[in-house]
Amino acid sequence: MVQVSEADKVVSGDKKRDAFLGIDIGSVTCKFVLMDTDGNVLSSVFLRNRGSPIESAKAGMSKLRENIEQSDELQEYAIRSCGTTGSARYLTKAVIGGDLAKTEIIAHAVATQSIIPDVKTILEIGGQDSKIIILRDGIIIDFAMNSVCAAGTGSFLDHQAARLGIPIEDFGDYAVKSKNPVSIAGRCTVFAESDMIHKQNAGYSKEDIIAGLCDSLVRNYMNNLSKGKELEEPIAFQGGVSYNKGIIQAFERHLGCKIIVPKYNVLMGALGMAILVRDYYIEYPTKTLFRGLQVAEIEFTTSAFNCGDCPNNCEIIQVKMPEFGNKIIARWGSRCGKWDQLT
């Protein structure tokens, strides 16, 4: 049986100040944000994924639990509601005991508006995908996502940094030192790498090659995501790649305007969910489904089957808790909703 620590008792207490938890588990990283009623970030967790969304969620919860146990201030708060986003939002919601699950588009827009209220364009580049969000008067009017072409994502930069023998943390510093960025073919990772090798053999400096690579990624991003869209200021840039000074500079050259990198730039999805569940709790102050910080010690298993009751033959995903009699705690995937209700 799972033991409940003092941190868990604190988090589930009734006489504590309100806190809200947002979780964003994507393809490369997992992010957790603990926020108070006023929107202040109390604690955050940023980790590389652990091979599966379940293990990533448990690792993130374990780190958050550690943060709370080590802070007298954090122990004055109780988690009243929890929300999830990211590519694994439904699985994470089932494992953690989330109260809401929303798309990354909504979560990122909500978080960005909390920091830049009049934002009109959001550029986001992560490890495996990228997105653009267009807002007018605080409302999302258009968006696009790219999870197919690696040439417009952070993993492409990681690979090229490793090939050049440069830490990815220093990549942007090299780019901003360039006086004459070279042109790098950027429509495909294979062509880009071949072009980089050619430029190296031709004697171009690393600084100029890296700056050219940053320009190439930005061109690829714009060609894939921004066609037909009016990119108005203020423009925010977030996601892991927004730490790269070279990419920021390339966007500013391409768009001819200032690019804003907001605070919590890599935590925006989780921050947005924390804001959404705070607002949800204020409007509907019901008891949370959150399982508590001890969820890091609970075992979960997933399985899938095809319904077969109609031509759609939907694939149904289900999550079980072996420790509690192999109880099914969540199912999703049916178009008609037949399997959504647990019996």
C-alpha positions in Angstrom: 0.0 0.0 0.0 1.3 3.5 -0.9 2.4 5.5 2.1 1.2 9.1 2.3 4.0 11.6 3.2 3.8 14.8 5.1 3.9 16.7 1.7 0.8 14.7 0.5 -1.0 15.5 3.8 -0.2 19.2 3.3 -1.3 19.2 -0.3 -4.6 17.5 0.5 -5.3 19.7 3.6 -8.4 21.9 3.9 -7.0 24.9 5.8 -4.3 25.8 3.3 -4.0 28.5 0.6 -5.2 27.5 -2.8 -2.8 26.3 -5.5 -3.4 25.0 -9.0 -1.3 22.5 -11.0 -0.8 22.6 -14.8 1.0 19.7 -16.5 2.3 19.6 -20.1 3.8 16.3 -21.3 4.9 16.3 -24.9 7.2 14.2 -27.1 10.5 15.4 -25.7 9.9 17.1 -22.3 7.5 17.3 -19.4 6.6 20.5 -17.6 4.8 21.1 -14.3 3.7 24.5 -13.0 2.2 25.1 -9.5 0.5 28.4 -9.3 -1.4 30.4 -6.7 -4.7 32.2 -7.0 -3.1 35.5 -8.1 -1.2 33.8 -11.0 2.2 33.6 -9.2 4.3 30.6 -10.1 5.1 28.8 -6.8 7.2 26.0 -8.2 8.0 24.4 -11.6 9.5 21.2 -12.9 11.1 20.8 -16.4 12.4 17.3 -17.3 13.3 15.3 -20.3 10.8 12.5 -21.0 11.4 9.1 -19.5 10.4 7.0 -22.4 6.7 6.9 -21.7 4.1 9.5 -20.7 3.3 7.5 -17.5 7.0 7.4 -16.3 7.4 11.1 -17.3 4.3 12.1 -15.3 5.5 10.1 -12.3 9.0 11.5 -12.5 7.6 15.1 -12.6 5.3 14.4 -9.7 8.2 13.0 -7.7 10.3 16.1 -8.4 7.4 18.4 -7.5 6.9 16.5 -4.3 10.6 17.0 -3.5 10.2 20.7 -4.1 7.3 20.9 -1.7 8.9 18.8 1.0 12.0 21.1 1.0 10.0 24.4 1.2 8.1 25.6 4.3 6.4 28.2 2.1 5.1 25.6 -0.4 3.7 23.6 2.5 1.2 26.4 3.1 -0.7 25.5 -0.1 -3.2 22.8 -1.1 -3.6 21.7 -4.8 -7.3 22.4 -5.5 -7.4 21.5 -9.2 -5.1 20.0 -11.8 -5.1 20.2 -15.6 -3.1 18.5 -18.4 -2.1 19.4 -22.0 0.4 18.2 -24.6 0.3 15.2 -26.9 -0.2 12.8 -23.9 -2.8 15.0 -22.1 -5.5 12.3 -21.9 -3.2 9.6 -20.6 -1.6 12.1 -18.1 -5.1 13.2 -17.0 -6.0 9.6 -16.2 -2.8 8.8 -14.4 -2.5 12.1 -12.3 -6.3 12.5 -11.7 -6.7 15.7 -13.7 -9.8 17.8 -13.7 -9.3 19.3 -17.2 -7.5 18.4 -20.4 -7.0 21.0 -23.2 -5.0 21.2 -26.4 -1.6 22.9 -26.5 -3.1 25.7 -28.7 -5.5 26.8 -26.0 -3.0 26.4 -23.2 -0.2 28.3 -24.9 -2.6 31.1 -25.9 -4.0 31.5 -22.3 -0.5 31.6 -20.8 0.9 34.1 -23.3 -2.0 36.4 -22.9 -1.4 36.4 -19.1 2.0 37.8 -19.7 1.5 39.8 -22.9 -2.2 40.8 -22.8 -2.3 42.3 -26.3 -0.3 39.5 -28.1 -1.4 38.9 -31.7 1.0 36.2 -32.9 2.5 33.3 -31.0 5.5 31.4 -32.5 6.3 28.1 -30.7 9.1 25.7 -31.6 9.7 22.6 -29.5 11.9 19.5 -29.7 9.7 17.6 -32.2 7.0 19.9 -33.4 6.2 23.6 -33.9 3.1 25.7 -34.0 1.8 29.2 -34.8 -1.2 30.8 -33.2 -3.0 34.0 -34.4 -5.1 36.0 -32.0 -7.2 39.1 -32.4 -8.9 40.8 -29.5 -7.9 38.0 -27.2 -9.5 35.3 -29.4 -7.7 32.5 -31.3 -8.8 33.0 -35.0 -6.2 30.7 -36.7 -3.5 28.3 -35.9 -1.2 25.7 -37.6 0.9 22.8 -36.3 3.7 20.9 -37.8 4.7 17.6 -36.3 6.0 16.0 -39.5 9.0 18.0 -40.8 12.0 17.8 -38.5 13.9 20.6 -40.3 11.7 23.1 -38.4 12.2 21.8 -34.9 14.7 21.8 -32.0 15.8 18.2 -32.6 17.2 19.3 -35.9 19.3 22.0 -34.2 20.4 19.4 -31.5 21.6 17.1 -34.2 23.5 19.7 -36.1 25.1 21.1 -32.9 26.3 17.6 -32.0 27.7 17.1 -35.5 29.6 20.4 -35.3 30.9 19.6 -31.8 29.2 22.6 -30.2 27.0 22.4 -27.1 23.4 23.3 -28.0 23.4 25.9 -25.2 26.2 27.8 -27.1 24.6 27.5 -30.6 22.9 30.9 -30.5 26.0 32.7 -29.3 27.9 31.4 -32.4 25.1 32.6 -34.6 24.9 36.2 -33.3 28.7 36.6 -33.9 28.2 36.0 -37.6 29.0 38.8 -40.0 27.9 37.1 -43.2 25.4 34.2 -42.7 25.6 31.7 -45.5 22.6 30.3 -47.3 21.7 26.8 -46.2 19.1 24.7 -47.9 16.4 24.2 -45.3 13.4 22.4 -46.9 14.7 19.0 -45.7 17.1 17.9 -43.0 19.0 15.7 -45.5 19.6 18.6 -47.9 20.4 21.0 -45.0 23.1 18.7 -43.6 24.6 18.1 -47.0 24.7 21.8 -47.7 26.3 22.4 -44.3 29.1 19.9 -45.1 29.6 21.6 -48.4 29.9 25.0 -46.8 32.4 23.7 -44.2 34.5 22.2 -46.9 34.4 25.5 -48.7 36.0 27.2 -45.7 33.1 29.1 -44.2 33.3 29.8 -40.5 31.2 28.0 -37.9 29.6 31.3 -37.0 28.4 32.0 -40.5 27.2 28.4 -41.1 25.3 28.3 -37.8 23.7 31.7 -38.5 22.7 30.4 -42.0 21.3 27.3 -40.3 19.1 29.5 -38.0 17.9 31.4 -41.0 17.1 28.1 -42.8 15.0 26.8 -39.8 13.1 30.1 -39.7 12.4 30.0 -43.5 11.2 26.4 -43.1 9.0 27.3 -40.2 7.5 30.3 -42.1 6.9 28.3 -45.3 5.2 25.4 -43.4 3.1 27.4 -40.9 2.6 31.0 -41.8 1.3 31.0 -45.4 -1.9 33.0 -45.8 -1.6 34.3 -42.2 -1.1 37.9 -41.2 1.5 38.0 -38.5 0.9 41.2 -36.5 2.8 42.6 -33.5 3.2 42.0 -30.6 4.8 38.7 -31.6 5.8 36.2 -28.8 8.3 33.4 -29.3 8.3 30.4 -26.9 9.3 26.8 -26.6 12.7 25.3 -26.0 14.2 26.9 -29.2 13.3 30.4 -28.0 16.4 30.2 -25.8 18.5 30.3 -29.0 19.6 33.9 -29.7 20.4 33.0 -33.3 16.8 31.9 -34.0 15.4 35.0 -32.3 17.7 37.2 -34.5 16.7 35.2 -37.6 13.0 35.7 -36.9 13.6 39.5 -36.4 15.5 39.7 -39.7 12.7 37.7 -41.5 9.8 39.6 -40.0 11.3 43.0 -39.6 10.1 43.5 -36.1 10.8 42.9 -32.4 10.3 39.4 -31.1 9.3 39.0 -27.5 10.4 35.9 -25.5 8.1 35.8 -22.5 9.0 34.8 -19.0 8.4 31.0 -18.5 9.0 30.6 -22.2 9.4 26.8 -21.9 6.6 26.3 -19.4 3.8 28.0 -21.3 1.7 25.0 -21.8 1.8 24.0 -18.2 1.3 27.6 -17.1 -1.8 27.9 -19.3 -3.3 24.8 -17.8 -2.7 26.1 -14.3 -4.6 29.3 -15.2 -7.4 27.3 -16.8 -7.9 25.0 -13.8 -7.7 28.0 -11.5 -10.5 29.7 -13.4 -12.5 26.4 -13.5 -12.2 25.9 -9.8 -13.3 29.5 -9.0 -16.4 29.0 -11.2 -17.0 25.4 -10.2 -15.4 24.8 -6.7 -15.9 21.1 -6.7 -13.5 18.5 -5.1 -10.6 17.7 -7.3 -9.9 14.3 -8.9 -6.1 14.8 -8.3 -4.6 11.7 -6.8 -2.0 13.5 -4.8 1.8 13.7 -5.0 2.0 10.0 -4.0 0.9 9.2 -7.6 4.7 8.8 -8.3 4.6 5.5 -6.4 1.5 4.1 -8.0 1.8 1.5 -10.8 -0.3 2.0 -14.0 -0.6 -0.1 -17.1 -2.1 0.7 -20.5 -3.7 -1.5 -23.1 -5.7 -1.1 -26.3 -8.3 -3.0 -28.3 -10.5 -2.4 -31.3 -14.2 -2.0 -30.7 -15.5 -3.7 -33.9 -19.1 -2.8 -33.2 -19.3 -0.6 -36.3 -17.3 0.1 -39.5 -15.2 2.8 -37.7 -13.6 0.0 -35.6 -12.2 2.6 -33.2 -9.1 1.8 -31.2 -9.9 2.1 -27.5 -7.1 3.0 -25.1 -7.6 2.1 -21.4 -5.5 2.7 -18.2 -5.5 0.3 -15.3 -4.2 0.4 -11.7 -3.0 -3.1 -10.8 -2.5 -2.1 -7.1 -6.3 -1.5 -6.8 -7.5 -4.8 -8.3 -6.5 -3.9 -11.9 -9.3 -1.3 -11.9 -9.8 0.6 -15.2 -9.5 4.3 -14.4 -10.0 5.7 -17.9 -10.8 4.9 -21.5 -10.9 7.0 -24.6 -10.8 6.7 -28.4 -14.4 5.9 -29.4 -16.0 8.3 -31.8 -19.5 7.6 -30.5 -18.5 7.8 -26.8 -19.6 4.2 -26.1 -16.5 3.4 -24.1 -16.1 6.7 -22.3 -18.3 5.7 -19.3 -16.7 3.2 -16.9 -18.9 0.5 -15.5 
